[in-house]
Each structure stands twice: as structure tokens, then as C-alpha cells.
Amino acid sequence: MFKGTPLMIQGTHSDAGKSALVTALCRIFAREGYKTAPFKSQNMALNSYITRDGKEIGRAQGVQAEAAGVVATTDMNPILIKPTGEYQSQIVVHGKPFQNMKAGEYRQEFYEKGLQVITESYLRLQKEYEILVIEGAGSPAEVNLNDRELVNMRIARLTNAPVILVGDIEKGGVFASLVGTLQLLEEEDRKRVIGVVINKFRGDVSLLEPGLEWFEAYTGIPVLGVIPYVTGLHIEAEDSVVLDSFSKDKDETKDLDIAVIRFPYISNFTDMDPLFSEEDCHVKYVQKAEELGEPDLVILPGSKNTLGDLQFLHESGLGNRLQTLAAQGTRIFGICGGYQMLGEEVVDEYEIESSLKVISGLGLIPMTTHLEKEKRTVLSEGILNFKGKQFFIKGYEIHMGVTTLHGRENVMPFAVLADRTDGVQVENIIGTYFHGIFHNDSFREELLNTLRQKKGLSPLIGRTSFDRKREESFDRLADVVSLHLSMDKIKEKMVEFERTNKKEVVQTHGKSV
């Protein structure tokens, strides 16, 4: 029935729910027996995913591949844009840094190369998979960008994909945003829209029916579903805008208070997801010293601009407050860029991430970090000694820094790998390059129970595996979407669109057409 058949999901704006819908569709099609893969031609995100061969792609595409039950590859997200500040981004092509570019430079100088890379990736996927679920970005109605965009209707035309347009009713004005988006599309692109989906609905759907009827009569485009707001999912988000929804106020019903520093260029914030899933943990993201309070654990997460975010710590007063908490015995945990900040100095002589070149760290670990031109991206595993117990841990590394210890008194490595050691443990301070460290269930349980015991609380034994929670979330999301989406109609329209708009994606002389 399907052979390399595309279906594209676009939204009226960012955070309309495109990534979640693509994730759900990947799981739905896979459960029906179709070999399915996600595809996002160009992704802008600081939350990345490491493939088995040590390449970097957008985290959403890695998660979507897991939902589809397939191995993620760079073809699923051939271009990743990682903002570094100063209107500049690192361009990652097929999982490796290509170069740093400003927005105008990228649009003018990279467009043709980008189009070729995207086409080659899509052609490979099309040969291997039966269904390709394609994700757009932002909005296809960004008329100021459409002449050289590489992720919305240009890709729909390239792949000859039918499009489902998603609107987020939670933000209000959903009918206006859907109608406005459709009216701003070129006629050729408007004909590709096979239907719309209203996302994140709360309440009685019967109250929405008059609006749905009006929309279909006004536009001639069917509403393919109204998807309710789904809570309690343990599926990684891609955009840090979701952090705005987390409360900074202490939850007195929770035993443990965990503070995460929200850097301006925070990356891989999904490292904290397993902590959010624990019933005894209140996790808050903080940006001001007065928001820290007296937490049981402070986490310094990853950063795409370590020197810039370290400067933010100093200027905001958070740096001084962290030094005070560390002296009082509060456990401080740094991951990747956050680990580098715990040292005495971070040096960026090649201006890889910033023009600052050198900045003083928090001085909690006797070490210096030098940023190098070569990025390390690798899946890692090793043995961790913590509180007299050994734990097998696995995770992934994404960093351009080399960290050197100056002294080793009372200093232990965080983990012992096959060919080296990783990170540092100094009394109540821990630093590591391991992203995904809290996804290791046994270590997470021991860490949290250490915090509980310090407060005189009994340990909690046998916490639920986070991987199990994720798998259950994939299925629950797919169940909800299947129930509220006209899947039979969507598949009919996919087949009909392919039959009536037959066109091959081709390449000639190295250029995409």
C-alpha cells in the first residue's frame, strides 16, 4: 500500500504540537506494521540526540525514531542549527559541525548546499521506509522567509507530500491562525493541505462543533481531529519554551527540592526529565539568585555558550549564591557545560562559542577547561563509584572542551570508562560530561535516597524505570491520537494524493530539483 510515502505535519506557529503529533504518528504507523521513519530537513534546537555512530541530530527526531521502533540516523535530520549567541549559530551537517554562520549568511550562502544535502537524505530514506512522517518548523506563512526556506512548503514540494496543518487552541485564536495561515499560502501549497488538526483542547468538544462546521464550510478543508491536552507524558520536549510552564515556587508536598539553573543558552535540558517523573521531587528552573532558596540539589545543565552562560552566573548573583551553598554542603551537580563552569577557568582562545576568550569559573573544582575546535559526540558507558557502591551507567557526550585537573587531593573520577575516566567527585560537588546521567535508574535512586537520608527521610526503594515510563508514554500518546484523529481518512488521502500528484524526487548533476 505504501512505499516511501510521505505525510507532512506543519503548524500555524512554533510549539503548536508538531513534534508530538509526528511522534504519535510514528508509533501508530509502526504498530500497524508499516516501516516508518521521521524526517525533519532542518532543525533549530539546543536539545540534541546522539546516534549510534556518534552523530548529532535534533532530539525530537531521535525520539520519533524510537517511537517508530527504528534506529535514528542523520538522514532523519540532516541539518541541525544550534544558536550560540550574537546572532550566530553552529551549523551541524549530518551530525558534525560544518561552520558557524550568521542568519543572513546562512540564507544566502548555504541554501543550495542545504537543499542538496536534504534531497540526498530524503532519497535514502524513501528507499528504505514505507512511510515517512515529515515535520515542518515554525509556520509556513512566514512570508519574509519563504523565498529561501528549507523546512516547510519547499520541502513539501520537494518530497511531494500532503500536508496536515496543526493549530494550538490553548493559546487562543485557533480558527484565526488556521484561516490566516491558509490564506497566506501560495495556491499550489494550499492545495497540498489535506486537512487540519486542532491540538491541546480542554473541555467539552461539543462546544467546539459550531466552529468546526464553520471552518470546513469557509475553507473547504476538513478537520481531521481535535486532540485533547495530554498530561503526564514522559517524552522529551525539544524547545526550551516548555520550561516557562514549570513553577519556581517550592512545592511543600514534595520531599526533595531540586533547582536547575536556566542558562540563556541552556542545552539538553531533557537530562532532568527523569527527576520530574519522581513523585518525591519538585524540580524548578531558576534564573535569579533569590529563586534558589535552600535546595537539596542544584544542577548546572549543559550550555551551548559556556563562557556566556558563566558570565550570566556571575552577573546575576547566582555564582556567589552557588559558592555559598556549596560551602554549606549543598550537593552541586554539573553536566557538560555546567561541569566546565565548576572549575577555575574556561578558555575559548579560538572563539568557538564566544568572543570572551577566557572567564573565571566558580572555583569549586581545581580544574581548567579549554574549548577545542573538534567536537566530541559519542555514546558512552562506564562504572561509577558513588557512596561506596558501584553502578553501571550509560549516556552520551556532546562537547568541545578538554578539562584538566590541577590537583587530586580528595578528588575522585566520576566514572571509569574502558579507555579513560570521566568527570570529578569532590565531597558534595559532582561534575561529568555524561548527558542522560539521571536516566540511569539505579544511580538516580541512590542519589535521591542520599538526599533523603540527609534530611532524615527514609529511602524509597524500587523506583519505576524511566525507560519503561517513556515506552508507556509513547503508547498512551498514540492511543489518544488514534482515538481523536481520523486515521483511515488520513491514509486514504495519502494514497489519493500520491496517485493524483505522482512526481519523483530526483537529482541531476549534484543539484536538487
MARROPA-688712 format. One record per residue (C-alpha): residue in three letters; z, x, y. Coordinates in steps of 0.5 Angstrom, whole numbers, padded with zeros to 4 digits, always signed. Layout:
! MARROPA-688712
ALAZXY/...
This chain:
! MARROPA-688712
MET+0000+0000+0000/PHE+0002+0006+0005/LYS-0001+0013+0005/GLY+0001+0017+0011/THR+0002+0010+0015/PRO+0006+0011+0022/LEU+0010+0006+0026/MET+0013+0008+0032/ILE+0019+0006+0036/GLN+0019+0006+0043/GLY+0025+0004+0048/THR+0025+0001+0055/HIS+0030+0007+0057/SER+0034+0012+0054/ASP+0040+0010+0050/ALA+0036+0004+0048/GLY+0038+0005+0041/LYS+0031+0008+0039/SER+0034+0014+0034/ALA+0039+0009+0031/LEU+0033+0004+0029/VAL+0029+0010+0027/THR+0035+0012+0022/ALA+0036+0005+0020/LEU+0028+0004+0018/CYS+0028+0011+0015/ARG+0034+0008+0010/ILE+0030+0001+0009/PHE+0024+0004+0007/ALA+0027+0009+0003/ARG+0031+0004-0001/GLU+0024+0000-0002/GLY+0021+0006-0006/TYR+0017+0009+0000/LYS+0017+0016+0001/THR+0019+0016+0008/ALA+0020+0021+0014/PRO+0022+0021+0021/PHE+0017+0024+0027/LYS+0019+0026+0034/SER+0014+0030+0037/GLN+0018+0033+0043/ASN+0026+0032+0044/MET+0030+0034+0049/ALA+0037+0035+0047/LEU+0043+0040+0046/ASN+0045+0037+0040/SER+0041+0041+0034/TYR+0041+0041+0027/ILE+0039+0047+0022/THR+0034+0046+0017/ARG+0035+0049+0010/ASP+0030+0055+0012/GLY+0035+0056+0018/LYS+0030+0053+0024/GLU+0033+0049+0030/ILE+0031+0041+0031/GLY+0034+0035+0034/ARG+0040+0033+0031/ALA+0037+0026+0030/GLN+0031+0028+0026/GLY+0035+0032+0021/VAL+0040+0025+0021/GLN+0034+0021+0020/ALA+0031+0025+0014/GLU+0038+0025+0011/ALA+0038+0017+0012/ALA+0031+0018+0008/GLY+0033+0022+0003/VAL+0028+0028+0004/VAL+0029+0035+0007/ALA+0029+0036+0014/THR+0023+0041+0017/THR+0021+0043+0023/ASP+0015+0039+0023/MET+0019+0033+0024/ASN+0021+0035+0031/PRO+0016+0041+0032/ILE+0018+0042+0040/LEU+0026+0042+0042/ILE+0027+0042+0049/LYS+0034+0045+0051/PRO+0037+0045+0058/THR+0040+0051+0060/GLY+0041+0049+0068/GLU+0038+0051+0074/TYR+0032+0046+0073/GLN+0030+0050+0067/SER+0030+0049+0059/GLN+0029+0053+0053/ILE+0023+0051+0049/VAL+0024+0051+0042/VAL+0018+0051+0038/HIS+0018+0050+0030/GLY+0025+0052+0030/LYS+0025+0058+0034/PRO+0026+0060+0042/PHE+0019+0060+0045/GLN+0021+0062+0052/ASN+0025+0059+0058/MET+0021+0054+0063/LYS+0022+0050+0069/ALA+0020+0043+0068/GLY+0013+0044+0072/GLU+0011+0050+0069/TYR+0012+0046+0062/ARG+0008+0041+0064/GLN+0002+0045+0067/GLU+0002+0051+0062/PHE+0005+0048+0056/TYR+0001+0042+0055/GLU-0005+0044+0051/LYS-0001+0048+0046/GLY+0004+0043+0045/LEU-0001+0038+0043/GLN-0004+0043+0038/VAL+0003+0044+0035/ILE+0005+0037+0035/THR-0002+0035+0032/GLU-0002+0040+0026/SER+0006+0038+0025/TYR+0004+0031+0024/LEU-0002+0032+0020/ARG+0002+0036+0015/LEU+0007+0030+0015/GLN+0001+0025+0014/LYS-0001+0028+0007/GLU+0006+0028+0004/TYR+0009+0022+0006/GLU+0007+0014+0005/ILE+0011+0012+0012/LEU+0012+0016+0018/VAL+0017+0013+0023/ILE+0016+0016+0030/GLU+0021+0016+0035/GLY+0019+0016+0043/ALA+0023+0018+0048/GLY+0026+0015+0055/SER+0021+0010+0057/PRO+0013+0009+0056/ALA+0013+0006+0063/GLU+0015+0013+0067/VAL+0008+0013+0071/ASN+0010+0019+0074/LEU+0010+0023+0068/ASN+0004+0019+0063/ASP-0002+0024+0065/ARG+0001+0029+0061/GLU+0007+0027+0057/LEU+0008+0029+0049/VAL+0012+0024+0046/ASN+0011+0016+0048/MET+0004+0013+0048/ARG+0000+0019+0048/ILE+0003+0020+0041/ALA+0002+0013+0039/ARG-0006+0014+0041/LEU-0006+0021+0037/THR-0003+0018+0031/ASN-0006+0011+0031/ALA+0001+0008+0031/PRO+0003+0001+0032/VAL+0009+0001+0037/ILE+0015-0003+0037/LEU+0019-0004+0044/VAL+0026-0004+0044/GLY+0031-0007+0049/ASP+0038-0006+0050/ILE+0041-0012+0052/GLU+0048-0009+0053/LYS+0046-0006+0060/GLY+0043-0013+0062/GLY+0037-0015+0065/VAL+0033-0014+0058/PHE+0028-0019+0059/ALA+0026-0016+0066/SER+0026-0009+0063/LEU+0022-0011+0057/VAL+0017-0015+0061/GLY+0017-0010+0066/THR+0015-0004+0061/LEU+0010-0008+0058/GLN+0006-0010+0065/LEU+0006-0002+0067/LEU+0003+0000+0060/GLU-0005+0001+0060/GLU-0008-0005+0057/GLU-0010+0000+0051/ASP-0003+0002+0050/ARG+0000-0005+0051/LYS-0005-0008+0045/ARG-0001-0003+0041/VAL+0006-0006+0042/ILE+0006-0011+0035/GLY+0013-0014+0037/VAL+0020-0012+0041/VAL+0027-0012+0039/ILE+0033-0014+0043/ASN+0039-0009+0041/LYS+0046-0009+0041/PHE+0047-0016+0042/ARG+0054-0019+0042/GLY+0056-0026+0042/ASP+0052-0033+0039/VAL+0045-0032+0038/SER+0043-0039+0039/LEU+0045-0038+0047/LEU+0039-0033+0047/GLU+0034-0037+0044/PRO+0031-0040+0050/GLY+0030-0033+0053/LEU+0026-0031+0046/GLU+0022-0037+0047/TRP+0020-0036+0054/PHE+0019-0028+0053/GLU+0014-0030+0047/ALA+0010-0035+0051/TYR+0010-0031+0057/THR+0008-0024+0054/GLY+0004-0027+0047/ILE+0008-0021+0044/PRO+0013-0023+0038/VAL+0021-0022+0038/LEU+0021-0018+0031/GLY+0029-0019+0031/VAL+0036-0019+0035/ILE+0040-0013+0032/PRO+0048-0014+0033/TYR+0052-0009+0036/VAL+0054-0005+0030/THR+0061-0002+0031/GLY+0065+0004+0027/LEU+0059+0007+0024/HIS+0060+0015+0023/ILE+0053+0017+0024/GLU+0052+0023+0029/ALA+0049+0021+0036/GLU+0044+0025+0040/ASP+0045+0024+0047/SER+0052+0026+0050/VAL+0051+0020+0055/VAL+0055+0017+0049/LEU+0061+0021+0051/ASP+0062+0017+0057/SER+0065+0011+0053/PHE+0070+0015+0050/SER+0077+0014+0053/LYS+0081+0019+0056/ASP+0088+0016+0056/LYS+0093+0017+0051/ASP+0093+0012+0045/GLU+0100+0011+0043/THR+0098+0008+0037/LYS+0096+0015+0034/ASP+0100+0020+0032/LEU+0096+0026+0034/ASP+0093+0027+0041/ILE+0086+0032+0041/ALA+0083+0034+0047/VAL+0076+0036+0047/ILE+0073+0040+0054/ARG+0067+0036+0056/PHE+0063+0042+0059/PRO+0057+0041+0064/TYR+0052+0044+0058/ILE+0056+0041+0052/SER+0052+0042+0046/ASN+0053+0040+0038/PHE+0059+0035+0040/THR+0058+0032+0034/ASP+0062+0037+0031/MET+0068+0033+0033/ASP+0065+0026+0029/PRO+0070+0027+0023/LEU+0076+0027+0028/PHE+0074+0021+0031/SER+0074+0018+0024/GLU+0081+0019+0022/GLU+0086+0014+0023/ASP+0092+0018+0026/CYS+0087+0022+0031/HIS+0086+0020+0038/VAL+0080+0024+0041/LYS+0079+0025+0048/TYR+0074+0028+0052/VAL+0076+0031+0059/GLN+0073+0035+0065/LYS+0079+0035+0069/ALA+0086+0039+0068/GLU+0090+0033+0070/GLU+0087+0030+0064/LEU+0089+0035+0059/GLY+0096+0032+0058/GLU+0100+0036+0053/PRO+0095+0035+0047/ASP+0097+0037+0040/LEU+0090+0041+0039/VAL+0085+0043+0044/ILE+0078+0044+0042/LEU+0073+0048+0046/PRO+0066+0046+0043/GLY+0059+0049+0044/SER+0055+0050+0050/LYS+0048+0052+0052/ASN+0050+0055+0058/THR+0057+0059+0056/LEU+0057+0063+0063/GLY+0056+0057+0067/ASP+0061+0053+0063/LEU+0066+0058+0063/GLN+0065+0058+0071/PHE+0067+0051+0070/LEU+0073+0052+0067/HIS+0076+0057+0072/GLU+0073+0053+0078/SER+0076+0046+0075/GLY+0083+0049+0074/LEU+0082+0048+0066/GLY+0082+0055+0065/ASN+0089+0056+0068/ARG+0092+0050+0064/LEU+0089+0052+0057/GLN+0092+0059+0058/THR+0099+0056+0060/LEU+0098+0051+0054/ALA+0096+0057+0049/ALA+0103+0061+0052/GLN+0107+0054+0050/GLY+0104+0055+0043/THR+0099+0049+0043/ARG+0093+0050+0038/ILE+0087+0052+0041/PHE+0080+0052+0037/GLY+0074+0055+0040/ILE+0067+0053+0037/CYS+0061+0058+0038/GLY+0060+0058+0046/GLY+0067+0055+0046/TYR+0069+0061+0042/GLN+0066+0066+0046/MET+0070+0063+0052/LEU+0077+0065+0049/GLY+0075+0073+0050/GLU+0076+0077+0055/GLU+0069+0077+0058/VAL+0062+0074+0057/VAL+0056+0079+0059/ASP+0049+0076+0060/GLU+0045+0082+0062/TYR+0038+0079+0060/GLU+0040+0073+0064/ILE+0038+0069+0058/GLU+0043+0063+0059/SER+0045+0064+0067/SER+0044+0069+0073/LEU+0051+0070+0073/LYS+0050+0076+0068/VAL+0058+0077+0067/ILE+0064+0073+0067/SER+0071+0074+0065/GLY+0074+0069+0059/LEU+0080+0066+0058/GLY+0083+0072+0055/LEU+0086+0069+0049/ILE+0083+0074+0044/PRO+0082+0081+0045/MET+0074+0081+0045/THR+0068+0081+0049/THR+0061+0077+0047/HIS+0054+0080+0049/LEU+0048+0075+0049/GLU+0042+0078+0046/LYS+0035+0076+0046/GLU+0035+0074+0039/LYS+0038+0067+0037/ARG+0042+0067+0030/THR+0040+0060+0027/VAL+0043+0060+0020/LEU+0046+0055+0015/SER+0053+0059+0013/GLU+0058+0058+0008/GLY+0065+0063+0006/ILE+0072+0063+0004/LEU+0077+0061+0010/ASN+0085+0063+0009/PHE+0089+0058+0013/LYS+0096+0057+0013/GLY+0097+0061+0006/LYS+0091+0057+0003/GLN+0084+0058+0001/PHE+0078+0054+0003/PHE+0071+0054+0001/ILE+0067+0052+0008/LYS+0060+0051+0010/GLY+0057+0050+0017/TYR+0051+0052+0021/GLU+0051+0057+0026/ILE+0046+0057+0033/HIS+0048+0063+0038/MET+0045+0068+0042/GLY+0052+0072+0042/VAL+0055+0078+0039/THR+0062+0078+0039/THR+0066+0085+0039/LEU+0074+0085+0038/HIS+0077+0091+0042/GLY+0084+0090+0038/ARG+0086+0088+0031/GLU+0094+0087+0031/ASN+0096+0080+0029/VAL+0088+0079+0028/MET+0085+0076+0022/PRO+0078+0074+0021/PHE+0077+0066+0021/ALA+0072+0066+0015/VAL+0070+0071+0010/LEU+0062+0071+0008/ALA+0058+0074+0003/ASP+0056+0080+0008/ARG+0061+0079+0014/THR+0067+0076+0017/ASP+0066+0070+0022/GLY+0071+0069+0028/VAL+0078+0070+0029/GLN+0085+0067+0028/VAL+0091+0070+0033/GLU+0097+0066+0032/ASN+0095+0059+0035/ILE+0088+0061+0037/ILE+0082+0060+0033/GLY+0075+0062+0034/THR+0069+0061+0030/TYR+0061+0061+0030/PHE+0061+0055+0025/HIS+0059+0049+0027/GLY+0061+0043+0023/ILE+0067+0046+0021/PHE+0071+0040+0021/HIS+0066+0036+0017/ASN+0070+0041+0011/ASP+0074+0035+0008/SER+0080+0040+0005/PHE+0080+0044+0011/ARG+0080+0038+0016/GLU+0086+0035+0012/GLU+0090+0042+0012/LEU+0089+0043+0020/LEU+0091+0036+0022/ASN+0097+0036+0017/THR+0099+0043+0020/LEU+0099+0039+0027/ARG+0103+0033+0024/GLN+0108+0038+0021/LYS+0109+0041+0028/LYS+0111+0034+0030/GLY+0116+0032+0025/LEU+0111+0028+0021/SER+0109+0027+0014/PRO+0103+0030+0012/LEU+0097+0025+0010/ILE+0094+0027+0003/GLY+0087+0025+0000/ARG+0083+0023+0007/THR+0077+0020+0006/SER+0071+0025+0005/PHE+0067+0024+0012/ASP+0060+0025+0008/ARG+0062+0019+0004/LYS+0063+0015+0011/ARG+0056+0018+0013/GLU+0053+0015+0007/GLU+0056+0008+0007/SER+0054+0008+0015/PHE+0047+0009+0013/ASP+0047+0003+0008/ARG+0051-0001+0013/LEU+0046+0000+0019/ALA+0040-0001+0014/ASP+0044-0008+0012/VAL+0045-0010+0019/VAL+0038-0008+0021/SER+0035-0011+0015/LEU+0038-0018+0016/HIS+0036-0019+0023/LEU+0029-0015+0023/SER+0023-0019+0020/MET+0021-0013+0016/ASP+0016-0017+0012/LYS+0012-0018+0018/ILE+0013-0011+0021/LYS+0010-0009+0014/GLU+0004-0014+0015/LYS+0003-0012+0022/MET+0003-0004+0020/VAL-0002-0006+0015/GLU-0006-0010+0019/PHE-0006-0005+0025/GLU-0008+0000+0020/ARG-0014-0004+0018/THR-0017-0006+0024/ASN-0016+0000+0028/LYS-0018+0005+0023/LYS-0018+0012+0026/GLU-0016+0019+0023/VAL-0012+0024+0027/VAL-0017+0030+0027/GLN-0017+0037+0030/THR-0023+0041+0032/HIS-0023+0049+0033/GLY-0016+0049+0034/LYS-0015+0044+0039/SER-0012+0037+0038/VAL-0017+0031+0040/
